[in-house]
Amino acid sequence: MAGPRICVVGSVNMDLVVATPVLPVPGQTVLGGPFATHPGGKGANQAVAAARAGGQVSFVGRVGADAFGDTLRAGLEAEGIDIAHLRVAPEEPTGVALIAVDPSGQNTIIVAPGANAAVTVDDVDAAAERITGADVLLLQLEVPLEVVAHAAALAAEAGVRVVLNTAPAQPLPDDLLACCEYLILNETEAEILTGVLPTDWESAEVAAARLREYGARQVIVTLGARGAVLAGPDGVVPQPAFPVASRDAVGAGDAFVGTFSVGVGSGLAAPEALRRAAAAGALATLTSGAQPSLPTAAAVDAFLAECGEN
């Protein structure tokens, strides 16, 4: 049986990753360890996560006319993702992310958007058939906000579920929030958008309720090792984290979002999709790098079985 159709409008980056004994503070130089390049960008990461979770994925975005862009396009295509609407921006470099990762798996990330900033409303309109024919439209905030809002409105008008991962966080217009079936954000993003810093399930519920007042129908606040909370019309569902020996948190959030989108797109109830998303996020912390860490549906099934939850 074919998986749900997931259309992603988002970013594509090359991640430049350095292991470091400690994350530097302002003004500090730290002698790092091994360096590696990995395909990344929240849009591309979530597209790969969705493809590995069993989705039929199409992608809308831009890369530069450079070696990074060629590599990233080939990598997405190798994952079975439709890249017909991943265009080349000839005047812009491919986006890059500078990532430092400490021994506990915590990280700092600086993104140079490059071609991602050149994605336009016209790109969305050119891909309208992919968007309106999807089961889920998956969005983030690493391409221009007007592009995100336009895609969300197009999908919502067609009755397509819209999942928005509010990363990196920024003020959002009410009409965009009103298009969102699911809003997914972490503690930092929740504090920026609501003024509430979630430190546990109770405070996450407060932040989620505020976002629902702004217009989002259902809100998921992720809390890292403390799990996640889903708030919607049917009430609040807490999801405990799965305990693992985390190595690298890069990509864990993208694994969560992509897997959740496939779950709801395939007809799972939101709490079940949330459980699978939490398992995928936990698995992603066991491997270094964003896309290399993203688990398959089979890996999630096996992990849940080991945890006695299948």
ABEGO torsion letter per residue (X at the ends): XBBBBBBBBBBBBBBBBBBBABBBBBGBBBBBBBBBBBBBEAAAAAAAAAAAAGBBBBBBEBBBBBAAAAAAAAAAAAAGBBAAABBBBAABBBBBBBBBBBAAGBBBBBBBAEAAAABBAAAAAAAAAAAAABABBBBBAABBAAAAAAAAAAAAAAGBBBBBBBOBBBBBBAAAAAABABBBBBAAAAAAAAGBBBABAAAAAAAAAAAAAAGBABBBBBAEAAEBBBBBAAEBBBBBBBBBBBABABGAAAAAAAAAAAAAAAGBBAAAAAAAAAAAAAAAAABBEAAAABBBAAAAAAAAAAAGAX
